[in-house]
Amino acid sequence: MSNKNIRVRTEPVGAAIGILSFVSGIALLGLTFYAAYQMFAISPDQAMAVQPGKPVDLAQTGDNFVRLLERVVLLVVMGAVASALSNRGIKLYAASRSASVHEGAPEQEAG
């Protein structure tokens, strides 16, 4: 039987950059969720600038709808970028920890 030792060596710079990018990706995800909460916490009539009792201006309402749609697309893009950044940070951290297998001296049988 051979004795195998597994040693894990960590590159400190790669690990630090990986953790930093992971944390910044998570912070961006938090910012995205907060922006989505703020955007969807207001009532639709306020978001579309429709006032009760007044006639609806279709040009203004259409403009507000396009702006709202742009903000939703921006939230999706922000979420995708933040998720990719945090995923890249995890992969970088994992790559900075390299494992190597070393063969040890074979065990000697008693006898």
Secondary structure as UniProt FT lines:
FT   STRAND          4..10
FT   HELIX           12..41
FT   HELIX           44..47
FT   TURN            48..49
FT   TURN            52..53
FT   HELIX           58..96
FT   STRAND          97..103
//
